[in-house]
């Protein structure tokens, strides 16, 4: 730079040649030339420019022309801004300073937006007229910093579009935010893709929607379109468009000149490889199109893409939720309608059965069969009532009528109904329901359902010890607690316990039967009273369920309040719960005592039956006892122990059982050499092809779906007993053949021939056995896959065995 200063003809300038410069000027020039920070000296009344190397990038194309030129010529485009800042210190005023001065300069062939931090200080000179020879300018360009901060604000504001609930709303929110940042994006249009290859204008910023520049819709595949969307979609990159060659009347805001270029950026979809739309953004005519500008446009588009994807995901989730809600409503309506339809035939079943049981001369076998039908009809009615109540509650049609009730007396009466069942099951019942200070407003029938469900649940999963029912006043609430000394609940299951249809896997109770809605029902009933239900449990140590109901009536709807009403001490619902509990006792007594009912008749095939329903065990036993010996067990574990101790000829097992289910029993049987060849027929209430295939694939010889006819059950059992007999005879023949071969070979002579004969005979017998087994498996496989009942196997009827 010093060489350039020496080479310049300073005599042609207002400050004259260097040899006439004052000592102050020479000293100041040496200082700025040695400094690595951008510095500029304006000297004399014309403010002649002298600057160092660090200042050259600020001048751009004006260097070296600007050296020695007055400010009004060098920076003519901003002279109006600079003059007062320079005049003030030159004419004796204070130094001027600006942290961020925005200047629009022409240093690269176009008017450019720039930002600087500047400090202008007077330079003393004794030879000058007023003692000040010029002004020293210290200059720091901060354009990149200011623009970056501004763009960061724009991106942060764009993030609010993520809260939009639809793609259109996301686009409009994004456009509103971009409209405040026209210095970087003078105008913007956001197009969303349709399903027919077109895009529609979703939002605009900086210009009106319907203009020649921004049509309401565009065809992506149209090669003649002014906006090359197809190319941007194909490359996935920013496509730049020269505006002047394509359009007229280009909007000029916020500057005096219109943007020269626009960018087309694809908006990526949340579906891989797809485009959700396009952002068409005008580019500032006063900023360089550098990498930082391109990165900013990509980030803007990414923010919009995120907002659209989030909105689309929200819409999809909302539609899924609405569809699920509709399915739920349909399911609830179905349950309600089916439950109503069930009640009519159940009434027609229960009525005649009760009349039959009242007849004094009814024979004992007929009375027992009628009792089984009546007990199970009552249980079915209980299940129907539960489904109906739950469906009403789900649909919001359940209406509670609250009346003042002596809650302690009502709870004691309900608990007393269960005393006989608990004591018959070897449990003690502890009732601690002291009178409360005042009556509570509850729906008596709903409170009855709460207490009965909790007591049934406690009895079902408590095999020894006690059940405690207490009712106490705590902080203006009545707190009902039902505690037991039962199996307890695993900690992982507690958060899911009150979900409808949820059942604890592997829970050991008196029965495996149930719908899984009892505790969910209790929770909903408690909520309808303004209360809540909670549980505390430790696996192996019992559980405590607590139901809290607020005192008073202010929390209840006034239109549902009514005066006290009479209540019968034992309702049909109570009777159904108690009878079902007594039904669990039969199997439980056998399990606890380790005793199995065995209709032993010498000379008959022995059948091992495993089912946790006592009535089902009695029914199947009666069907088979004239033809076979039947040993009945209440769960899979007892059946396994019986099979290992005395292997039966065939095992008939329910799938859903406590302690050890049917599949678990099957695995244990197939793993033990003593029982792995015993035919096993699984019984299940799960119908359908998948269930049949699952049963056969697990190793069962057959799979029978409830309800089944007596003839079908007998046919299946007879078939598999005959198969087992044939299989055993073949095995015996094989062993005899092997013994004969050993003896013949040991005796010597004709050894080679004997070996061939024995090998062939062995192959024949083995093939016959293989054929038998293959036929059996194939027929069962076909039956399982088609859902048809398998007929008697041909080899049994035609004597091939």
C-alpha positions in Angstrom: 0.0 0.0 0.0 2.9 2.3 0.8 4.2 1.8 -2.8 0.8 2.8 -4.1 0.8 6.0 -2.0 4.2 6.8 -3.3 3.2 6.2 -6.9 0.1 8.4 -6.7 0.4 11.9 -8.1 -0.7 13.6 -4.9 -0.1 17.0 -6.5 -3.3 16.6 -8.4 -5.2 16.2 -5.1 -6.4 18.9 -2.7 -3.6 18.0 -0.1 -0.7 18.4 -2.5 2.5 16.3 -2.8 3.9 14.4 0.3 6.9 16.6 0.7 4.5 19.4 1.7 2.5 17.4 4.1 2.4 18.5 7.7 4.2 16.4 10.3 0.8 15.4 11.7 -0.4 14.1 8.4 2.8 12.1 7.8 2.7 10.6 11.3 -1.0 9.6 11.0 -0.4 8.0 7.6 2.5 6.0 8.9 0.2 4.8 11.8 -2.7 3.7 9.7 -0.4 2.0 7.1 1.2 -0.1 9.9 -2.2 -1.1 11.4 -3.8 -4.4 10.5 -7.3 -3.1 11.4 -9.3 -1.4 8.6 -8.4 2.4 9.0 -9.2 5.4 6.8 -8.0 9.0 6.9 -10.0 11.8 5.4 -7.7 14.8 5.3 -8.3 18.4 4.6 -11.5 20.3 3.8 -12.2 18.0 0.9 -11.8 14.9 3.0 -9.3 13.3 0.7 -9.1 9.4 1.3 -6.0 7.7 2.5 -6.5 4.1 3.7 -4.5 0.9 4.6 -4.5 -2.6 3.1 -7.1 -3.9 5.7 -9.6 -1.4 4.3 -9.3 -2.6 0.7 -11.9 -5.4 0.9 -14.4 -2.7 2.1 -13.7 -0.6 -1.0 -14.1 -3.6 -3.3 -14.0 -2.5 -6.9 -13.4 1.1 -5.9 -9.7 0.3 -5.1 -7.3 1.7 -6.1 -9.4 4.3 -7.8 -10.6 5.6 -4.4 -7.2 6.4 -3.1 -6.8 10.2 -3.0 -10.4 10.9 -3.9 -12.7 13.0 -1.7 -15.3 11.2 0.2 -18.1 12.7 -1.8 -16.7 11.1 -4.9 -15.4 7.8 -3.5 -18.6 7.1 -1.6 -21.0 9.2 -3.5 -23.9 6.8 -2.9 -23.7 7.3 0.8 -22.3 10.8 1.1 -25.5 12.0 2.6 -25.1 9.6 5.5 -21.4 10.0 6.0 -21.1 13.8 5.8 -22.7 14.7 9.2 -20.7 11.9 10.9 -17.4 13.4 9.5 -18.3 17.0 9.8 -19.0 16.8 13.5 -15.5 15.9 14.7 -13.8 17.9 11.9 -15.5 21.1 13.0 -14.6 20.7 16.7 -17.5 18.5 17.8 -17.2 15.2 19.6 -16.0 12.0 18.0 -18.8 10.1 16.3 -19.5 6.4 16.8 -22.0 3.9 15.5 -22.3 0.2 16.6 -24.4 -0.8 13.6 -24.7 1.6 10.7 -26.6 0.3 7.7 -25.1 1.5 4.4 -26.1 0.6 0.9 -22.9 0.8 -1.2 -21.8 -0.1 -4.7 -18.5 -1.9 -4.4 -19.2 -5.0 -6.5 -21.2 -3.6 -9.4 -24.6 -3.5 -7.6 -26.1 -1.7 -4.6 -25.3 -3.9 -1.7 -26.7 -3.9 1.9 -23.8 -3.6 4.4 -23.4 -3.0 8.1 -20.5 -1.5 9.9 -19.3 -0.5 13.3 -17.5 2.9 12.9 -15.6 5.4 15.0 -14.7 8.9 13.6 -12.1 10.9 15.5 -10.5 14.3 14.8 -6.8 14.4 14.0 -5.0 17.5 15.5 -2.8 19.5 13.2 -1.2 22.7 14.3 -0.8 23.9 10.8 -4.5 23.6 10.1 -6.8 26.6 10.3 -8.9 25.3 13.2 -6.2 23.0 14.6 -7.8 19.9 13.1 -6.3 18.5 9.9 -8.7 15.6 9.2 -10.8 12.7 10.5 -9.5 9.2 11.3 -12.1 6.5 10.7 -11.8 3.1 12.3 -14.1 0.7 10.4 -15.3 -2.9 11.1 -17.7 -4.5 8.7 -20.3 -6.6 10.5 -22.6 -7.4 7.6 -22.3 -11.2 7.9 -23.0 -11.0 11.7 -26.1 -8.8 11.3 -27.6 -10.7 8.4 -26.9 -14.0 10.3 -28.6 -12.8 13.4 -31.6 -11.5 11.4 -31.9 -14.8 9.6 -31.7 -16.7 12.9 -34.6 -14.7 14.2 -36.6 -15.5 11.1 -35.9 -19.2 11.6 -36.9 -19.1 15.2 -40.2 -17.4 14.3 -40.8 -20.0 11.6 -40.6 -22.7 14.2 -44.1 -21.6 15.5 -45.6 -23.0 12.4 -44.9 -26.5 13.9 -48.0 -25.9 16.1 -50.3 -25.9 13.1 -53.0 -28.5 12.9 -53.2 -28.8 9.1 -50.8 -28.4 6.2 -52.6 -25.3 4.9 -52.4 -23.7 8.3 -48.7 -24.5 8.6 -48.1 -22.8 5.2 -50.1 -19.7 6.1 -48.3 -19.4 9.5 -44.9 -19.7 7.7 -45.9 -17.1 5.1 -46.9 -14.7 7.9 -43.5 -15.0 9.6 -41.6 -14.6 6.3 -43.6 -11.5 5.5 -41.7 -9.7 8.3 -38.3 -10.6 6.7 -38.4 -9.0 3.3 -34.8 -8.0 3.5 -33.8 -11.6 3.0 -36.9 -12.9 1.2 -38.7 -10.1 -0.6 -41.6 -12.4 -1.6 -42.4 -16.0 -1.1 -45.0 -18.5 -2.3 -45.7 -21.9 -0.8 -47.2 -24.5 -3.0 -48.6 -27.9 -1.8 -48.6 -31.0 -4.1 -51.9 -32.6 -5.0 -52.6 -36.1 -6.1 -53.0 -35.3 -9.8 -49.5 -33.9 -10.5 -50.5 -30.3 -9.9 -49.5 -28.0 -7.0 -51.9 -25.4 -5.5 -50.9 -22.1 -3.9 -51.3 -22.5 -0.2 -49.9 -19.2 1.1 -48.0 -16.1 -0.1 -45.8 -13.4 1.5 -44.9 -10.1 0.1 -47.3 -10.1 -2.9 -51.0 -10.8 -3.5 -51.9 -14.4 -4.2 -53.5 -14.1 -7.6 -50.8 -12.6 -9.8 -49.1 -13.5 -13.0 -46.0 -14.5 -10.9 -48.0 -16.7 -8.5 -50.7 -18.7 -10.3 -53.2 -20.4 -8.0 -52.1 -23.8 -9.4 -49.3 -25.2 -11.5 -48.6 -28.4 -13.4 -45.4 -29.9 -12.2 -44.8 -31.7 -15.5 -45.5 -28.7 -17.7 -42.2 -27.9 -19.4 -43.4 -24.5 -20.6 -44.2 -23.3 -17.1 -42.4 -20.1 -16.0 -41.4 -21.9 -12.8 -39.3 -25.1 -13.6 -40.8 -27.2 -10.8 -40.2 -30.5 -12.5 -36.4 -29.9 -12.6 -36.4 -28.9 -8.9 -38.4 -32.1 -8.1 -36.1 -34.3 -10.1 -32.8 -32.9 -8.6 -34.1 -32.2 -5.1 -31.9 -29.1 -5.2 -32.4 -25.4 -5.3 -33.2 -24.1 -8.8 -32.5 -20.4 -9.5 -34.6 -18.5 -11.9 -33.7 -15.2 -13.7 -36.9 -13.1 -13.1 -36.3 -10.4 -15.7 -36.2 -12.9 -18.6 -39.5 -14.5 -17.5 -41.7 -11.9 -15.9 -42.7 -8.2 -15.9 -44.0 -6.1 -13.0 -41.8 -7.8 -10.4 -42.6 -6.4 -6.9 -39.8 -4.1 -5.7 -40.4 -4.0 -1.9 -38.5 -3.3 0.3 -36.0 -1.7 -2.1 -36.2 0.6 -5.0 -35.1 -2.1 -7.4 -36.9 -5.4 -8.0 -35.3 -8.8 -7.2 -33.2 -10.2 -10.1 -33.5 -13.9 -9.1 -35.8 -16.3 -7.3 -35.2 -19.7 -5.9 -37.3 -22.8 -6.2 -36.7 -25.2 -3.3 -38.5 -28.6 -3.0 -40.2 -29.1 0.3 -39.5 -32.7 1.3 -42.3 -34.9 2.5 -42.2 -37.1 5.6 -42.6 -40.0 3.1 -39.2 -41.0 1.8 -38.4 -39.9 -1.7 -41.5 -37.7 -2.0 -42.0 -33.9 -2.2 -44.7 -32.2 -0.2 -44.6 -29.0 -2.1 -42.3 -26.1 -3.3 -41.1 -22.8 -1.8 -40.6 -20.1 -4.4 -38.6 -17.3 -2.8 -37.5 -14.0 -4.2 -33.8 -13.2 -3.5 -32.7 -9.8 -2.2 -31.1 -7.7 -4.9 -28.8 -6.2 -2.3 -27.2 -9.3 -1.0 -24.6 -11.6 -2.5 -26.0 -15.1 -3.4 -23.3 -17.0 -1.5 -23.3 -20.2 0.4 -24.7 -18.7 3.6 -27.7 -17.4 1.6 -28.3 -20.8 0.0 -28.0 -22.5 3.4 -30.5 -20.0 4.9 -33.0 -20.9 2.1 -32.5 -24.6 2.8 -33.1 -24.1 6.5 -36.3 -22.0 5.8 -37.6 -24.8 3.6 -36.7 -27.4 6.2 -38.6 -25.5 8.9 -41.6 -25.4 6.6 -41.3 -29.1 5.7 -41.2 -29.9 9.4 -44.3 -27.9 10.1 -46.1 -29.5 7.2 -45.0 -33.0 8.2 -46.1 -32.4 11.8 -49.4 -31.0 10.7 -50.0 -34.0 8.3 -49.0 -36.4 11.0 -51.4 -34.6 13.4 -54.2 -34.9 10.8 -53.5 -38.5 10.2 -53.5 -39.2 13.9 -56.7 -37.3 14.3 -58.3 -39.3 11.5 -57.0 -42.5 13.0 -58.4 -41.4 16.4 -61.8 -40.6 14.8 -61.8 -43.9 13.0 -60.9 -45.7 16.3 -63.6 -43.7 18.1 -66.1 -44.7 15.5 -65.1 -48.3 15.7 -65.3 -48.0 19.5 -68.8 -46.5 19.2 -69.8 -49.2 16.8 -68.4 -51.9 19.2 -70.1 -50.3 22.1 -73.4 -50.2 20.2 -72.8 -53.8 19.2 -72.2 -54.9 22.7 -75.3 -53.1 23.9 -77.5 -54.5 21.2 -76.2 -58.1 21.5 -76.5 -57.8 25.3 -80.1 -56.8 25.0 -80.8 -59.6 22.5 -79.2 -62.1 24.8 -81.5 -61.2 27.7 -84.7 -62.5 25.9 -83.4 -66.1 25.3 -81.8 -66.1 28.7 -85.1 -65.2 30.3 -86.8 -68.0 28.3 -84.0 -70.4 29.5 -84.0 -69.4 33.2 -87.8 -69.4 33.6 -88.4 -73.0 32.5 -85.3 -74.2 34.3 -86.4 -72.7 37.6 -89.9 -74.2 37.1 -88.3 -77.6 36.4 -86.1 -77.4 39.6 -89.2 -76.5 41.7 -90.9 -79.8 40.6 -90.8 -82.2 43.5 -90.7 -85.4 41.5 -87.8 -84.6 39.2 -85.4 -87.5 38.9 -81.9 -86.9 40.4 -80.0 -87.1 37.1 -82.4 -84.7 35.5 -82.2 -82.3 38.4 -78.4 -82.3 38.3 -78.4 -81.5 34.6 -81.0 -78.8 35.1 -78.9 -77.4 38.0 -75.8 -77.2 35.7 -77.9 -75.4 33.0 -79.4 -73.0 35.5 -76.0 -72.2 37.1 -74.4 -71.4 33.8 -77.4 -69.5 32.5 -77.2 -67.3 35.6 -73.4 -66.8 35.0 -74.1 -66.0 31.4 -76.7 -63.4 32.5 -74.1 -61.9 34.8 -71.7 -61.6 32.0 -74.4 -60.1 29.7 -75.3 -57.6 32.4 -71.7 -56.6 32.9 -71.2 -56.0 29.1 -74.5 -54.1 29.0 -73.5 -51.9 31.9 -70.0 -51.3 30.5 -71.3 -50.5 27.0 -73.8 -48.0 28.4 -71.1 -46.3 30.4 -68.8 -46.3 27.3 -71.5 -44.7 25.2 -72.3 -42.1 28.0 -75.8 -43.5 28.4 -75.3 -44.7 32.0 -77.3 -42.4 34.3 -76.7 -42.5 38.0 -79.4 -41.5 40.5 -77.9 -40.4 43.7 -79.7 -40.7 47.0 -78.6 -40.4 50.7 -77.6 -43.8 51.8 -76.3 -45.3 55.0 -73.1 -46.4 53.3 -71.8 -48.5 56.2 -75.0 -50.5 56.5 -75.2 -51.1 52.7 -71.5 -52.2 52.5 -72.0 -54.6 55.5 -75.0 -56.2 53.8 -73.2 -56.7 50.6 -70.1 -58.1 52.3 -72.3 -60.5 54.3 -73.6 -62.0 51.0 -70.1 -63.4 50.4 -69.5 -64.8 53.8 -70.8 -68.3 53.1 -68.7 -68.5 49.9 -65.6 -67.2 51.6 -65.9 -69.6 54.5 -66.6 -72.5 52.2 -63.4 -71.7 50.4 -61.4 -71.8 53.7 -61.2 -68.0 54.1 -62.3 -65.7 56.9 -64.2 -62.5 56.2 -63.4 -59.4 58.3 -65.9 -56.6 58.1 -65.0 -53.2 59.6 -67.7 -50.8 58.6 -68.5 -48.5 61.5 -71.3 -46.0 61.0 -70.2 -42.8 59.2 -71.1 -39.4 60.7 -73.6 -38.7 57.9 -75.2 -40.3 54.9 -73.5 -40.3 51.6 -75.1 -39.6 48.2 -74.5 -42.6 46.0 -76.3 -44.7 43.4 -77.0 -47.8 45.5 -76.9 -50.2 42.5 -73.6 -48.8 41.3 -72.1 -49.0 44.8 -73.3 -52.6 44.9 -71.4 -53.3 41.7 -68.3 -51.7 43.1 -68.4 -53.8 46.3 -69.4 -57.1 44.6 -66.7 -56.8 41.9 -64.0 -56.1 44.4 -65.1 -59.0 46.7 -65.3 -61.4 43.7 -61.8 -60.3 42.6 -60.4 -60.8 46.2 -62.1 -64.2 46.6 -60.9 -65.4 43.1 -57.2 -64.7 43.8 -57.0 -65.5 47.5 -56.5 -69.2 48.2 -55.9 -69.0 51.9 -56.0 -66.4 54.7 -58.7 -63.7 54.8 -60.5 -60.9 53.0 -61.1 -57.6 54.9 -63.8 -55.1 54.0 -63.5 -51.7 55.7 -65.2 -48.3 55.3 -63.7 -45.3 57.0 -64.1 -41.5 57.0 -60.9 -39.8 55.8 -60.7 -36.1 55.0 -64.3 -35.6 54.0 -64.3 -38.8 52.0 -65.7 -42.3 52.5 -62.9 -44.7 51.8 -63.8 -48.3 51.0 -60.9 -50.8 51.2 -61.0 -54.4 50.2 -57.9 -56.2 51.3 -56.8 -59.8 50.8 -53.9 -62.1 51.6 -53.9 -63.5 48.0 -51.3 -63.8 45.3 -50.7 -60.1 44.9 -50.0 -58.2 41.7 -46.6 -57.8 39.9 -45.4 -54.2 40.0 -45.2 -54.0 36.2 -48.9 -54.8 36.0 -50.1 -52.1 38.4 -50.2 -49.2 35.8 -52.4 -51.3 33.5 -54.7 -52.9 36.1 -57.7 -50.6 35.5 -57.6 -50.8 31.7 -60.5 -52.5 30.1 -60.0 -56.1 29.0 -56.6 -56.2 30.6 -55.8 -59.4 32.4 -52.6 -60.3 34.4 -50.8 -63.0 32.6 -50.1 -66.1 34.6 -52.1 -65.1 37.6 -53.0 -68.1 39.8 -56.6 -68.0 41.0 -59.6 -70.2 41.6 -60.6 -69.8 38.0 -59.2 -68.4 34.8 -62.6 -67.3 33.6 -63.5 -63.6 33.2 -63.9 -60.7 30.8 -61.2 -58.4 32.1 -63.6 -55.4 32.6 -64.4 -55.7 36.3 -61.7 -53.3 37.6 -62.2 -50.9 34.7 -65.9 -50.9 35.5 -65.1 -50.2 39.2 -63.0 -47.2 38.1 -65.7 -45.7 35.9 -68.3 -46.2 38.6 -66.1 -44.4 41.2 -65.5 -41.5 38.7 -69.3 -41.1 38.3 -69.4 -40.5 42.0 -66.7 -37.9 41.8 -64.3 -40.3 43.4 -61.3 -42.5 42.4 -59.9 -46.0 42.9 -56.4 -47.0 43.7 -54.5 -50.2 44.5 -51.5 -51.2 46.6 -50.1 -54.6 46.1 -47.0 -56.7 46.7 -46.6 -59.9 44.7 -47.1 -62.9 47.0 -48.5 -60.8 49.9 -51.9 -59.7 48.8 -53.6 -56.5 47.5 -55.7 -53.6 48.8 -58.1 -51.8 46.6 -59.3 -48.4 47.8 -62.4 -46.5 46.5 -62.8 -42.9 47.7 -66.1 -41.1 47.4 -66.5 -37.4 48.4 -69.0 -36.4 51.1 -72.0 -34.2 50.3 -73.7 -33.6 47.0 -72.3 -30.4 45.6 -70.0 -32.4 43.2 -73.0 -34.2 41.8 -75.5 -33.0 39.1 -78.6 -31.6 40.7 -80.9 -33.2 38.2 -79.7 -36.7 39.3 -80.4 -36.3 43.0 -83.4 -38.0 44.5 -84.8 -38.8 48.0 -84.0 -42.0 49.9 -85.4 -45.2 48.5 -86.1 -48.7 49.8 -83.6 -51.3 48.9 -83.9 -55.1 49.0 -81.2 -56.8 51.1 -80.2 -59.3 48.3 -80.4 -58.4 44.6 -80.3 -60.7 41.6 -76.8 -59.2 40.9 -75.6 -60.2 44.4 -77.0 -63.7 43.9 -75.2 -64.1 40.6 -71.9 -63.1 42.0 -72.2 -65.4 45.0 -73.3 -68.4 42.9 -70.4 -67.9 40.5 -68.1 -67.8 43.5 -69.5 -71.1 44.7 -68.9 -72.5 41.2 -65.2 -71.8 41.7 -65.1 -73.8 45.0 -65.5 -77.2 43.5 -62.4 -77.1 41.4 -60.5 -75.3 44.2 -61.3 -77.9 46.8 -59.9 -80.6 44.6 -56.8 -78.6 43.9 -56.1 -77.8 47.5 -56.7 -81.4 48.7 -54.8 -82.9 45.7 -57.8 -85.2 45.0 -59.0 -86.1 41.5 -62.4 -87.5 40.6 -61.8 -90.8 39.0 -64.5 -92.9 37.5 -62.3 -96.0 37.5 -63.7 -99.0 35.6 -61.3 -101.9 34.9 -60.6 -102.9 31.3 -61.5 -99.5 29.8 -59.2 -96.8 28.4 -58.2 -94.1 30.9 -58.9 -90.5 30.0 -57.2 -87.6 31.9 -59.5 -84.5 31.8 -58.1 -81.0 32.8 -60.6 -78.1 33.0 -61.0 -75.4 35.6 -64.7 -75.2 35.2 -66.4 -77.6 37.6 -69.6 -77.9 35.5 -67.6 -78.7 32.4 -65.6 -81.4 34.2 -68.9 -83.0 35.4 -70.5 -82.8 32.0 -67.5 -84.4 30.1 -67.1 -87.0 32.9 -70.8 -88.0 32.5 -70.4 -88.3 28.7 -67.4 -90.6 28.9 -67.9 -92.6 32.1 -69.9 -95.4 30.6 -67.2 -96.1 28.0 -64.0 -95.0 29.6 -62.3 -94.4 32.9 -62.1 -90.6 33.6 -59.7 -88.8 35.9 -60.6 -85.1 36.2 -58.3 -82.3 37.4 -59.0 -78.6 38.0 -55.8 -77.2 36.5 -52.8 -78.1 34.3 -50.3 -78.6 37.1 -52.5 -81.3 38.8 -53.1 -82.9 35.4 -49.3 -83.1 34.7 -48.6 -84.7 38.1 -51.3 -87.3 37.4 -50.1 -88.0 33.9 -46.5 -88.5 35.2 -47.6 -90.7 38.1 -49.9 -92.9 36.0 -49.8 -92.2 32.2 -53.3 -92.2 30.8 -54.4 -93.4 27.3 -55.5 -89.9 26.2 -55.5 -86.4 27.7 -58.3 -84.0 27.2 -57.3 -80.5 28.3 -58.8 -77.0 28.3 -56.5 -74.2 27.0 -57.3 -71.5 29.5 -56.6 -72.7 33.0 -55.0 -71.4 36.2 -51.6 -72.5 37.5 -50.6 -74.2 34.2 -52.6 -73.6 31.0 -53.2 -76.1 28.2 -50.2 -75.1 26.1 -47.9 -75.2 29.1 -49.2 -78.7 30.0 -48.7 -79.8 26.4 -45.1 -78.6 26.4 -44.4 -80.5 29.7 -46.0 -83.7 28.3 -44.0 -83.6 25.1 -40.7 -83.0 26.9 -41.0 -86.1 29.1 -40.3 -89.5 27.5 -43.0 -91.1 29.6 -45.8 -89.0 28.2 -44.5 -87.6 24.9 -46.6 -90.1 22.8 -49.8 -89.8 24.7 -52.6 -88.3 22.4 -53.6 -84.9 23.6 -56.9 -83.1 22.5 -57.1 -79.4 23.4 -60.5 -77.8 24.2 -60.9 -74.1 23.8 -63.5 -71.3 23.5 -61.2 -69.6 20.9 -62.7 -70.4 17.5 -61.2 -69.7 14.1 -58.6 -71.2 11.8 -55.7 -69.4 13.5 -56.6 -71.0 16.8 -56.8 -74.5 15.3 -53.5 -74.1 13.5 -51.9 -72.8 16.7 -53.1 -75.8 18.7 -51.9 -78.4 16.2 -48.6 -76.6 15.7 -48.0 -76.7 19.5 -48.0 -80.5 19.3 -51.6 -81.3 20.0 -53.2 -84.3 18.3 -56.5 -82.5 17.9 -58.2 -79.2 18.7 -61.9 -79.0 19.6 -63.7 -75.7 19.8 -66.4 -75.1 22.4 -69.3 -75.5 22.3 -69.1 -79.0 20.9 -71.5 -81.9 20.6 -71.3 -85.1 22.7 -71.1 -87.2 19.5 -68.2 -85.1 18.1 -66.2 -85.4 21.3 -66.7 -89.1 21.5 -65.8 -89.5 17.8 -62.5 -87.6 18.3 -61.6 -89.5 21.4 -62.3 -92.9 19.9 -60.3 -92.0 16.7 -57.2 -91.0 18.7 -57.4 -94.0 21.0 -57.5 -96.3 18.0 -54.6 -94.4 16.4 -52.6 -94.8 19.6 -53.5 -98.5 19.7 -52.3 -99.0 16.0 -49.2 -97.0 16.7 -48.4 -99.2 19.7 -49.0 -102.4 17.8 -46.6 -101.3 15.1 -43.9 -100.5 17.6 -44.3 -103.9 19.2 -44.0 -105.5 15.8 -40.9 -103.5 15.1 -39.3 -104.7 18.4 -40.2 -108.4 17.7 -38.7 -108.1 14.2 -35.5 -106.7 15.6 -35.3 -109.5 18.2 -35.8 -112.2 15.5 -33.2 -110.6 13.3 -30.7 -110.7 16.1 -31.4 -114.3 16.8 -31.2 -115.4 13.2 -27.9 -113.5 12.5 -26.4 -115.1 15.7 -27.4 -118.6 14.6 -25.4 -118.3 11.4 -26.2 -119.5 7.9 -27.9 -117.7 5.1 -26.8 -114.6 6.8 -26.8 -112.4 3.8 -30.3 -113.5 2.7 -31.7 -113.1 6.2 -30.3 -109.7 6.4 -32.1 -108.7 3.2 -35.4 -110.3 4.3 -35.2 -108.6 7.7 -34.3 -105.3 6.2 -37.2 -105.4 3.8 -39.6 -106.5 6.5 -38.4 -103.8 8.8 -38.9 -101.2 6.0 -42.4 -102.5 5.3 -43.5 -102.2 9.0 -41.7 -98.9 9.3 -43.4 -97.6 6.1 -46.8 -98.8 7.4 -46.2 -96.9 10.6 -45.0 -93.8 8.7 -48.1 -94.0 6.5 -50.4 -94.2 9.5 -48.7 -91.2 11.1 -48.6 -89.2 7.9 -52.3 -89.8 7.2 -53.1 -88.8 10.7 -51.1 -85.5 10.6 -52.3 -84.6 7.1 -55.9 -85.1 8.1 -55.5 -83.0 11.2 -53.6 -80.3 9.2 -56.4 -80.1 6.6 -59.0 -80.0 9.4 -57.1 -77.2 11.1 -56.6 -75.2 7.9 -60.2 -75.6 6.5 -62.1 -75.5 9.8 -63.9 -78.7 8.9 -64.3 -81.5 11.4 -62.0 -84.5 10.6 -63.8 -87.7 9.8 -62.8 -91.1 11.1 -59.5 -92.0 9.5 -59.9 -94.5 6.6 -57.4 -97.0 7.9 -59.6 -97.5 11.0 -62.7 -98.3 9.1 -61.2 -100.5 6.4 -58.9 -102.6 8.6 -55.5 -101.5 7.1 -54.1 -101.6 10.6 
